[in-house]
Amino acid sequence: MPQIQNSMPDIIRVMVVAASPVIRMGLAAMLDDSPKLTVIKSLADIDSFSEEIVQLQPDVMLFDWNESNYELISHSSQFIFATIILIDELEDIDLGALLAAGIKGILPQNSAELTMIAAIEAVASGLVVLYPEVINNLQLQKESISHGKIDTNQIKTLTPREIEVLQLLTSGLSNKAVAQQLHISEHTVKFHISSIFQKLDVSTRTEAVAVGMRLGLIML
C-alpha cells in the first residue's frame, strides 16, 4: 500500500504581521518557543512589505487583524501564502470574502498558545482552520437569508454586523452616532456602509433601507 506523503515542512517558517509592536513581539516570542516553528520576519503591515513577503516565501502568515485592514479582503494577491488571521470581533467578518481572498484560518485574538500553534501546523499541511464561533456566525448569516427569503443569486450575504448597521440607518443616524451605538470606530462604520451599498447594489442610505425592508433584513 503506498504511503501518504505529509506536505507539512519539518520546520514551519512563519511571518508575523501586527500593527502593534507589543502584539508583534508577543506573537513572535510565543511561536519561537515551539520547536516546530520559526519566525522568519515580523512586520507592522502587509502593504509596505509585499515584495519582501514574496521573497521570503513563508509557509504561514499569522496576521493580527484590525479595523484598518478591512479593505484588504478584496485584494486576494495579498494572501498568496497560507494566512491565519486573528480577529477581535468575529461577528464583523464576511466569511465568504475572507476565504475568497485566500485566508486559510480564522481565530479569535485571545486564542490560547496551543490553539494558535495547532492552527499554524494544520494550515501548513493544507487544511483550513475555522474557530467554532466563525461557523456559528456563518449559520446566522444563512438563517438571515432564509428568514428574509433573499435570492442569493441577486445579492451577496450581509454579515450580522452589516445588518445591525443597516437597521440603525433606518433611524437616520450619522456615522458617528452609529459608531457610538455599536462601540466601533467611524472608519469601521464607513466600511460597513460601503459594503452594504455594494452588496445591495444601491448608492444611497435611503435606497439601502428600502431594499433592506423589501428583503426582510430590517424591521421598522
C-alpha positions as CSV (number, residue, x, y, z in Angstrom):
1,M,0.0,0.0,0.0
2,P,1.5,3.4,-1.0
3,Q,2.2,5.7,1.9
4,I,0.6,9.1,2.1
5,Q,3.1,11.9,1.9
6,N,2.9,14.6,4.5
7,S,3.3,18.0,2.8
8,M,4.0,19.9,6.1
9,P,7.6,21.1,6.3
10,D,9.8,19.8,9.1
11,I,10.2,23.4,10.4
12,I,7.3,25.8,9.6
13,R,8.5,29.2,8.6
14,V,6.1,31.8,9.9
15,M,5.8,35.5,9.2
16,V,4.0,37.6,11.9
17,V,2.1,40.7,10.8
18,A,0.7,43.1,13.5
19,A,0.4,46.8,13.7
20,S,1.0,46.9,17.5
21,P,4.7,46.3,18.3
22,V,3.7,44.8,21.6
23,I,1.4,42.2,19.9
24,R,4.0,41.6,17.2
25,M,6.8,40.9,19.7
26,G,4.5,38.7,21.9
27,L,3.3,36.6,19.0
28,A,6.9,36.2,17.7
29,A,8.2,35.2,21.1
30,M,5.4,32.7,21.6
31,L,5.9,31.0,18.3
32,D,9.6,30.8,18.6
33,D,9.2,28.7,21.8
34,S,7.8,25.9,19.6
35,P,10.4,23.5,18.2
36,K,8.3,23.1,15.1
37,L,8.1,26.8,14.2
38,T,10.5,29.5,13.3
39,V,9.6,33.2,12.9
40,I,11.4,34.5,9.8
41,K,10.1,38.1,9.9
42,S,7.8,40.3,11.9
43,L,6.1,43.2,10.0
44,A,3.9,46.1,11.0
45,D,1.7,45.8,7.9
46,I,1.4,43.9,4.6
47,D,1.3,46.7,2.1
48,S,4.7,48.2,2.9
49,F,6.5,44.8,2.6
50,S,4.6,42.9,-0.1
51,E,7.7,42.4,-2.1
52,E,9.7,41.2,0.9
53,I,6.9,38.7,1.7
54,V,7.1,37.2,-1.8
55,Q,10.9,37.0,-1.5
56,L,10.9,35.3,1.9
57,Q,8.2,32.7,0.9
58,P,6.8,32.0,4.4
59,D,4.9,28.7,4.9
60,V,2.3,30.5,7.0
61,M,1.5,34.2,7.7
62,L,0.0,35.0,11.1
63,F,-1.9,38.2,10.7
64,D,-3.3,40.3,13.6
65,W,-6.4,41.7,12.0
66,N,-7.8,45.1,12.9
67,E,-10.3,47.6,11.6
68,S,-7.8,49.3,9.3
69,N,-7.3,46.0,7.5
70,Y,-10.9,45.5,6.3
71,E,-10.3,46.9,2.8
72,L,-7.6,44.2,2.3
73,I,-10.1,41.4,1.9
74,S,-10.8,42.3,-1.7
75,H,-7.1,42.1,-2.6
76,S,-6.6,38.3,-2.8
77,S,-3.0,38.9,-4.1
78,Q,-2.1,39.9,-0.5
79,F,-2.8,36.4,0.7
80,I,-1.0,34.3,-1.8
81,F,0.6,32.4,1.1
82,A,-1.3,30.4,3.7
83,T,-2.6,33.1,6.1
84,I,-4.3,32.9,9.5
85,I,-6.0,36.0,10.8
86,L,-6.6,36.8,14.5
87,I,-9.7,38.9,14.8
88,D,-11.3,40.6,17.8
89,E,-15.0,40.8,16.7
90,L,-15.9,37.7,14.9
91,E,-19.3,39.0,14.0
92,D,-17.8,41.6,11.8
93,I,-16.3,39.3,9.3
94,D,-17.6,38.3,5.9
95,L,-16.5,34.7,5.8
96,G,-17.1,34.2,2.1
97,A,-14.9,37.3,1.2
98,L,-12.1,36.2,3.5
99,L,-12.0,32.7,2.1
100,A,-12.2,34.1,-1.4
101,A,-9.2,36.3,-0.5
102,G,-7.1,33.2,0.3
103,I,-7.4,33.2,4.1
104,K,-6.9,29.7,5.5
105,G,-7.5,30.2,9.2
106,I,-9.7,32.5,11.4
107,L,-9.1,32.6,15.1
108,P,-10.1,35.0,18.0
109,Q,-7.2,37.3,19.1
110,N,-7.4,35.8,22.6
111,S,-6.8,32.3,21.4
112,A,-4.5,30.1,23.6
113,E,-0.9,29.5,22.6
114,L,-1.5,25.8,21.9
115,T,-4.6,26.7,19.7
116,M,-2.5,29.1,17.6
117,I,0.4,26.6,17.2
118,A,-2.0,23.8,16.3
119,A,-3.8,26.1,13.7
120,I,-0.4,27.0,12.1
121,E,0.6,23.4,11.8
122,A,-2.8,22.5,10.3
123,V,-2.7,25.3,7.8
124,A,0.9,24.5,6.9
125,S,-0.3,21.0,6.0
126,G,-3.0,22.3,3.7
127,L,-6.0,22.4,5.9
128,V,-8.5,25.3,6.6
129,V,-9.0,26.2,10.3
130,L,-12.1,28.0,11.5
131,Y,-13.0,28.7,15.1
132,P,-16.4,27.4,16.2
133,E,-17.8,30.9,16.6
134,V,-17.0,31.6,12.9
135,I,-19.1,28.6,12.0
136,N,-21.9,29.9,14.3
137,N,-21.8,33.3,12.6
138,L,-22.0,31.7,9.2
139,Q,-25.1,29.8,10.3
140,L,-26.6,33.1,11.5
141,Q,-26.0,34.6,8.1
142,K,-27.7,31.7,6.4
143,E,-30.7,32.0,8.8
144,S,-31.0,35.7,7.9
145,I,-31.2,34.7,4.2
146,S,-33.8,32.0,4.9
147,H,-35.9,34.3,7.1
148,G,-36.0,37.1,4.6
149,K,-36.3,34.8,1.6
150,I,-33.4,36.5,-0.1
151,D,-32.4,35.4,-3.5
152,T,-28.7,34.8,-3.1
153,N,-28.2,34.9,-6.8
154,Q,-29.1,38.6,-6.8
155,I,-27.2,39.9,-3.8
156,K,-24.4,38.8,-1.5
157,T,-25.0,37.9,2.1
158,L,-24.8,40.7,4.7
159,T,-22.8,39.9,7.8
160,P,-24.7,40.2,11.2
161,R,-22.8,43.4,11.9
162,E,-23.8,44.9,8.5
163,I,-27.5,44.0,9.3
164,E,-27.1,45.9,12.6
165,V,-25.7,48.9,10.8
166,L,-28.5,48.8,8.2
167,Q,-31.1,48.6,10.9
168,L,-29.6,51.8,12.6
169,L,-29.6,53.6,9.2
170,T,-33.4,53.4,9.3
171,S,-33.3,56.0,12.2
172,G,-31.3,58.4,10.1
173,L,-28.3,58.2,12.5
174,S,-24.9,59.7,11.4
175,N,-21.8,57.6,11.1
176,K,-20.6,58.9,14.5
177,A,-23.9,58.0,16.1
178,V,-23.9,54.5,14.6
179,A,-20.3,54.1,15.8
180,Q,-21.3,55.1,19.3
181,Q,-24.3,52.7,19.3
182,L,-22.2,49.7,18.2
183,H,-19.0,50.7,20.1
184,I,-16.9,50.7,16.9
185,S,-15.0,53.4,15.1
186,E,-16.4,55.7,12.4
187,H,-13.9,54.2,10.0
188,T,-15.5,50.8,10.5
189,V,-19.0,52.2,10.1
190,K,-18.0,53.8,6.8
191,F,-16.5,50.4,5.6
192,H,-19.7,48.6,6.6
193,I,-21.9,51.1,4.8
194,S,-19.8,50.9,1.7
195,S,-20.0,47.1,1.8
196,I,-23.8,47.3,2.3
197,F,-24.2,49.6,-0.7
198,Q,-22.2,47.2,-2.9
199,K,-24.0,44.1,-1.8
200,L,-27.4,45.6,-2.1
201,D,-26.5,47.3,-5.4
202,V,-27.5,50.8,-4.1
203,S,-25.9,54.2,-3.9
204,T,-27.7,56.0,-1.0
205,R,-28.8,55.2,2.5
206,T,-32.5,55.6,1.5
207,E,-32.1,53.0,-1.2
208,A,-30.3,50.7,1.2
209,V,-33.1,50.9,3.8
210,A,-35.8,50.4,1.1
211,V,-34.1,47.3,-0.3
212,G,-33.4,46.0,3.2
213,M,-37.0,46.3,4.1
214,R,-38.1,44.6,0.9
215,L,-35.7,41.7,1.6
216,G,-36.8,41.4,5.2
217,L,-33.4,42.3,6.5
218,I,-34.7,45.1,8.7
219,M,-37.9,46.0,10.6
220,L,-39.3,49.3,11.4
